[in-house]
Amino acid sequence: MGTPVEETAGRPSVPAGRPLTLFLGGDVMLGRGVDQVLPHRGDPELRESWARDARDYVALARAAHGPVPAPVDFDWSWGDALDVLGEISPAARGGRLGIYGFGGSAHLAAQVALAEGATVHVVTRSEAARRLALELGASSATDSAPPEPVDAALLFAPAGELVPVALSALEQGGTLVVAGIHLTDIPPLRYAEHLFRERSLCSVTANTRRDGAEFLAIASRIGARVETQPYAFDNADVALRDLAAGRVRGAAVLHIG
């Protein structure tokens, strides 16, 4: 049986007993003025008793606060809100994060989430990886599913059959991110079970040099522990077999020379 929720206007509210955080962000500009400084602005005509042209709001903003650039990027109108949201996202500030697969990248991501106050639940078939997850501070490490719904989840294992499993374990409004560059075929999804209540599924296709620099700075700040299992270069085939069988603890590293 799932966590009880109250229904409000036909939509589920916060589960009983869970804290609710509200994010209040003010408008950069009133009315449809923002639309008039974006790259593809719409018709400025308004049907308001106090304004008939959305560009009037741009003029008011400039009169009150100084120059307003035009055109601006789409994220300009958010001001600092996007950065603040990123800093206090549920999985990073006291929320619950599910991690599926626990290899080289996942055991580092888990440490970042833990350092930011998240409750981390790990799901992996590898017994050694489950032990490592618990050593690093994960609240649970199983080979099936998290013991409670999670606010967000990262899928590192290249197994498409885990997508519906991970989606069904999400709290309402939760997001599953596929973090790998390869994934086997995803089986059919059932809307009510896997996507309803505003659950979302997305992928991450690449990391930039800036992403790497930012991660290294974070890893240094939190004192991330890198767990490696070394192999001689001539034993690369053994390393691959161990990876496939889930026998690697952390990241497999080939030594050359």
N, C-alpha and C positions, 0 to 999 in steps of 0.2 A: 504494500500500500504506500502511495506516495505521501509526501509532506502535505498536510492540509493547507488549503489556501482559501481566502475569502474572494467571492466574486463581486466585482463592482462594475456596473454597466456592461455586463456580459464579458468582462475581461478579468483574468486572475490578478489578484493583488499580491502583496508580499506574503510569503508563507508565514504562518503563525509562529511567533517566537523569533523570527529573523529580524535583525536591525535593518532600518531603511535609511539610505543616504540619498539626499537630494542635492543635485548640482544646479546652482542658480547662476546663469550667465546672462548678463544684460546685452541688449542690442547695441551694435556699433552705431547704427543709424536707424532712425524711425522709419516705419512704413516700408515702402518698396524702394527707398532711396538706394539701398545697397545694390539692388539689381541694376541700377543705372551706371554703376562704376565697374561692373563685371565685364569680361571680354565679350559676352553675347547678351546684351541687355534687351529686355522686352519692351513692350509698348508702355510709355510712361503715363498714359492716361489713367487717372484715378476718378472714382465716383464717391468722393468724400465731401462732406459739407465744408471742410476747412482746407482742403487741397485738391486741386484738379490735375496736378502734374507731379509725378514722383521725383522729378529733378529739383523740385522745391525743397525736398528734404535734404538733398545733397547741399544746396545753398545754405540751409539752416545749419547743417553740421559744420560747414566751413566757417560760417560766421561765429559759431560758438567755440570751435576747437582748433581752427586753423586749417591748413591745406589738407585736402583729401585727394590722394592720387587717383588717376583713372587712365587706362583700365588697370585693374588689380587682379592678382591670382584669386582663384576661388576660395582658398583658405584664409585670405586676408580678413574677410568679414568675421571670422571666428576670434580674431585677436589672440589672446593668450589661452583661450578656452581649450583648444585641442591639446596643447602641451599640459595643461592642468589635468585634463581628463586622462591623458596618458600616465600621469604621475599617480593618480588615485584610482586607476582602473580596478575593478573588483578583485581580479586575480592577483594583483600586485599589492593591494592594501588590505590585508586581513581576510581576503576571500579564499575560495577553494579552487585549486588548480589540479586537473587531472593530466597525467603524462603517460602516454602509451608508447612503450618501447623505452629502453633505458640504456643507451650506448654512449658513444663519445660526446655527441652534442647534448643529449638529454640530461646527462648527469651534471653538465655545466649549467644548463638552463634551470634545472631544479634548484641549484644553489643560489642563483640570482633571485628566483621567486621566493625562496625561504628567507633570504636576506631582506626582502621587501615586506615580509610579514605574512606571506601566503601560507595556507595549509595545503600541503602537497600530497596527492595520492598517486602512486605509481602502479601501473599495470604492465607486467612483462612476464613472458614465459620463462625467462632465465632466473634460476634460483640464485646464482651469484649476483646478478643485477639487483634482485630484490633485497639481498643482504646489504649491498652497497647503498641502495636507496634509503634503507632504514638507518644505516650508519651516518648518512649525510643529513638526516633529520626529517625525512618523509614521515607523515603520520600513518601511512599504510603502504604496503607493497604486496600486491596480489597477482594472480595469473588470470583473473576473471573480470572484475569490475570494481570501481571505487565503492567504499562502504556507505557513501552518501552522495547526493547530487553535487555537482561541481559547477562553479560559475563560468569556467573556461577550461579548455583542454587543448593540449598539444599532441599531435600524432606524429611520432618519429618513425615508428615501425612501418615498413613499406607494404603493409597488408591492408588492402582495400576492405576486407571483410570486417575490419575493426571500426570503420566509419559509422555504420549504424549502431554499433555497440557504444561508441563514444558519444554519439548524438543523443541516444536514449538516456545517457547518464547525466546530461546537462540540465542545469536548473533553467527555468524559464528565462528567456533573454540571453542565454549563454551562447558562446561561440566556440566552435571547433576549428582549429587551424592545422592544416596538413603541412608539416614542416619539412618533408622530404622532397627530393627531386625525382623520385620514382615511386609509383604506387600501383599495386595490382588492381584489377577491375573492382569497382565498388558494386556490391549487390543492390538490388532494388530497395528503395527507401519507402517507408510508409509515412505519409504526411502527418497523421495524428500522433504517431509514436516518436518520430525522429525530428520533425521540423516545426510542428505547431507550437504556439506560445513563443514565437519570435526567436526560436533557435536559429543559428546561422552557421554556414560552412564556408570556409575560404582556404586559399592556399598561399604559400610563400614561395616564390619562384627563384629568388636570387638574393644574395647579400652583397652590399657594396663595400668599398674600402672604408668608407665612413662608419658603416655598421661595425666592421671589425675593430676599428679604433675605439669606438664607443664601448664595445664589449670588453676589450682589453682593459680599459680604464675602470669599468665596473668590476671586472674580475680582480684587479689589483686592490680596489677599495675594499671589497668584501673578503679578500683572502681566499679566493676559490681554490678548491682542491682538485687537481687534475689526476684522475686515476688512469693509468696506462698498463697495457699488457704487451711487452715487447716480443718481437719475432725477428729472427734473422731473415734477411732478404731472400735467401734460398728457401725459406719455409713459408713463403707467401701463400702457397696453396693450403698449408695447414691453417694459417690465419683466416683465410676465406672460409674454410670448412668450420672453424670454430665460431666465426661470426654467424654463419648460417644456422648453426646448431644452438646458438645462444650461450656459448661457453666463455665469451669474452667479458671481462669485468672492466667497465669503462671504455676506453678507446684502444684499439689494436694499433700498434706502432711497428713499422718495419724499419730495422736497422740496416743501413747500407754500408758495406765495407767491413 
